[in-house]
Amino acid sequence: MISDTFTFVIVNIKVERLLSRTSSQRFFHTTQFRAARSLVLTTGQDDVYDIDGQATTIGYDGEYYGQDGHYYSVAFSYTDNNDGTTTDERTGLTWQTISFDEYMTWSEAAQYCENLELAGYSDWRLPTAKELFSLSNFSNSFSAIDTNYFTIDNLSSDALFWASDIVKNEAVSVNHTTGQVENYIVSNNETNYVRAVRGEQYLINDFSNNGDGTITDAATGLMWTEFDLGVDVDWETALLLAQQSTFAGYNDWRLPDIKELQSIVSYNNDLAIDTSYFNCTNYSYWSNTSASVVATEYSYAWYIDYITGNIDYAKKYNLQEEDNTVKAVRLVRQ
């Protein structure tokens, strides 16, 4: 858990930013702000949206409350080291600033990182999916990384970067254009980009069963429900069910953001979740993070598939039968 001092700083930065808005843009009173206590990095999403994807002002008791933008998380903080590397001050990881601009197979990417000598260091490695996804920034559509610090040679729809994780002989990749996470069969020799990293591995789960239907992850400070809610619902209903829950005597449950959902992935198992701790009735789960496939219209929301670990977006509600907008719900608190 982060310190109270650090929490106070984050809250006050956000308060000052909100108070600088016009009165019509302020959506709830400062005494209702909830401070960050998770070590999962922010998604970068500060705004909240109605079901049609338009930015709106939603109070604590308003419709669609419980979205990503209503809560606080650890802010991004990067330092350009002016030597071809960038340090993430939150995770302690040092990244290759300019990604290698040629496509590689997964095996070639791992070998490239192992052989890399950059900025006087030779201990570079292929990042985990959680490390790569920690860089994802969902404040903008179709630029899911801060390009002020991380250069991508071709910021196109296929700016996929290899991760070190394998699920059922498929290698994980993170798309830093769209924000999606996808898997590719290693033996097919698919090619993607690579960005090397060095430093102690970020976010190694440390689960404990609390004996009351909840699971705590000491690595993040988050408490999860062991069981999902057992129903598949649309996004609006998922937000509401989370807000109404008093499970295990707690009244501050919420729908997790997409990085929190990814934080409990266990990529190296047959399923992409540790079923000795988490019971699943369905494997696709809503997040409270909105997604945009058309600029400025966030009518989609991100979800995760715990069979593969893939991350994608779906319509918040059905416009037509094939929209497939019902997902499972797992609750989190901090």
N, C-alpha and C positions, 0 to 999 in steps of 0.2 A: 504494500500500500504506500502511496505517496504521502509525504508529510503534510501536516495541517498548514504549515507555512506555504508550501507549494500550492496546495489547494486554494488557499486564500488569494494568492497571486492570480491563479487562473480565473477564479470567480470575478475578481475586481476588474481584470482586463475585459472580461465579457460584459460586465455591468457598464463599464465606461463606453464600450462600443455600442451597446444597446441604447444607453441614454443619449448618445450622439444622434440617434435617429429621430425623425419627426414623431410627434405623439401618435400619429396613425400607424406607425410602424412598430411601436412597442407592444408586445403581446402578452406580457404578464409581469406582475409586480416583483421587485427584486427580492422580497422576503420568501418568494416561492422558488427561487433558484436552487438547484441541487448541485452540490460540488462534486467534482470528479474524485473518485478514489480507486479507480481501476488503472492498471498499468498498460492496458490496451490503448494504443494511440488513436487519436481522433480520426474520423473519416473525412474531416474538413467540411462537413455539411452543417451549416448554422441556420439556414432558413427552414421553414416548415411549409407544407403544401396541402391544398385541398385534394379531394379525390380525383379531380380533373387535371391535377398537376400544376396548378397555378400557386405562386407564392402567396401566402395569406397570413393573417394575424390570428393566432389561436391561443386563448387563455387557458389557464390551468384546468378549468372545468369545461372547456370547450370541446366541440366535436373534433375528432382527429388528434386529440392530445396524446402525447406519448411517443412522438416522432423523434428521430435522431437529433434534430435541431433544438429540441427542448431540454437536452441534457448536456452535461459537460464531460469532456474527456481530455486526456493529456495532449496538449497542443504540439504541432510540429515545431521542431527547432533544429535547423541545419547550419553547419559552418563549412564554407568553402575554404579548403586548406591551400588553395592556389598551387597545387602540385599534381593536379589530375585526380584528386580525391575529395570527397565530401563526407563529413562526420555527422551522423545523427546523434544529437546531444541527448536524446531521450533513451535510445536503445544502446548507445555506446558503440554502435557499428560504424565502420568506415567503408564507404562505397566508392567504387570506380565511377567518377563523374560522367565521363563520356563512354557510353556502352560501345562494345566492339560492334562495328557497323556491317558485319557480314553474318549471314545466317550460318548456324552450326547445328549438327545433330546433338542430342543430349550428351552422348559420350564425348564428342569433340569439345562441347562447352565445359564439361567437368575437367577435361585435360587442359584446356586453355587456362582455366582459373588456377589449377595446380601449378602450371608452369609460369604464371604471370609474375613479373617483377615490376613493381610500380611504386613510386614515391619512397624508395628505399626498403620496401617490404616484399617478402616472398611467401607470406603465409595466407595468400588469397585463396578463396574457395567459392564454390557454387552456393548461392544462398538458399536457405529453406524457403518454402512457399510462404510461411508466416512472416519471414523477414522481408521478402519481396512485397507481400501484400501490405505490410506496415507502411510502405511508401505511398500506397494508393491514396489519392486525394479526390473525393467526390464532390468538391465544391463547384466544379465545372463539368459540362458534358463533353465527352470525347477529348479529354486531356487528363487522364487519371493519374497524373504525377506532376510534381512541381518542377516545371522545365526551367525555372530560374536556377535550379541547383543540379538537375539531372538532365543531361542532354540525350536526346533520342535522334538518331540520324534520319529516320523516316517515321514521323508521327502519323502513321496510317492506321487503318482498322486492324491490321495484323501485327502491331508492335508487341509481339509476345516474347516473354523472357523466361528462359528455363529456370526451374527450381530443382533442388537436389532430391526432392521427394518422389517416391514411386508408389503407385497404388495399382495392384493387380497388373504388373508389367507395363503400366502406363506412367509416363513422366508428367509431372505437373508443370504448368506454365501460367504466368500471370500476364494479362494483357494491360499494358500501361497506356493504351489509348482509350479502351472502352471500360476497363475495370474488371472484366470477366476473368475467371480462372477456369482453365481448360486442361484436359489430359490428352496425351498422345502416346500411342503404342511405341515403345522404344525401338523395337525391331524393325519398324517401318521406316526408320531413319528420317523422320520429319525434321525440319530445320526451323529454328527460332533464334532470337537474339540472346546475348548473354551480358550480364552486368555482375562483375565480381564483387565480393565483400570480404572483409576480415573482421575478427573480433569474436568475443564469446557469444555462443548461440543465443539468440533472443527467444524468449517465451517457450520454455520447456515446462509442460504441464505438471502440476503437483496436486492431483485430486485427492480428496478425502470425502468419504460418505459420512454425513452428519447423523444418520440414523433416523431422520424425520422426513425422508423423501427429498432431501436437498443434498447437493454436491458442492463443495467449496474447492476452488482452484487457487492454491496459495501463490501460484505464479502470477496471477492477475488480481487477486483480491475479490473476484466475482463469486457469487453464490448462484447456483443453477437449480432448477427443478430436475430431479432424477427422471421423472416421467414427463412426457409432453401432455398436452391437454386432451389428447385422444380424439380430436375432431379436426377436420380440414375446413378452413374458413377463408373468406376473402380478407384482404389487407385491413380494411376498416374494422371488421369484426375482431381481427387479431389484436389490434390496438386496444379495443374496448375490453376484451377479455383479460388482457394483461393488467389494465388499470383497475379492474374490479376484483382481482384475485386477492385473497387473504390467506393463501396456502401457508401452512406450517406456522401460522400466527404472524406473518409479515404482511404489511399493507403497502409496500413500496416496490412490488414487482412491476416489471415493464417488459416490453418486447425488446430484445437485444438489437444493437446495431450490427451491420454486416461484418465488421472486424471482430466484434465479440463472438459472433457465431463461428467465424473462422478460427478463433483462438482455441476452440476445443476440438478442432479436427485432429485426428490421429492418422496421418497419411500413410503410414507404413503397415497398417493392418489390412485384413481382407475388406473390411468396411472402413470408411474414413471417419469413424468415431469409435471411441472405446466403449463397447457395449457392456463391459463389466461395471461401468459407472452410469451409463445413460441408456435408458430404455426408449425405443423408437417405435411408434405405431405407423409412422410414415417417415420418409427420409428427406423430404423437401420442406424447409422451414423458412417462414417469413422473417425478415429483419424489419426494423423501423426506419431504414435508410431508403430514401427515394432515389429513383433512377430516371435518367432522361435519355430517350433515343431521338428526340427532336429538341433542338436548342431551346432552353428556358421552359420546356414543358415536362415537368416531372410526374407524369401520370403512371409511371411504372415504379416498382419497388424491388430491391435486391432480395434474393433468397439463396440458400445454400442447399446442395444435395449431399447428404452424408453417406451415400453409396460411393460416390466418386470423389467428393470434396470439391466438385465444380461449383462455381458461383455464377449466377446469371440473374436476369431481371424478368419480371412478369407484370402484366397489367394489374392494377390495383383492384379492378372489378371487371366483370364480364361485359364486353361489348358484343361478342359473338361466342358461340360454343367452344371454338378452338382456342380461345384465349387462355383456358386452363389456369384460372386465377385462384384456386383454392390450395392452400398450403397448411402444413402443421404449425403448431405454436409451442415453443419452449420458452419458459420465463427466466429472467435473470434479475438480480438485484445487486447492489453494491454498498 
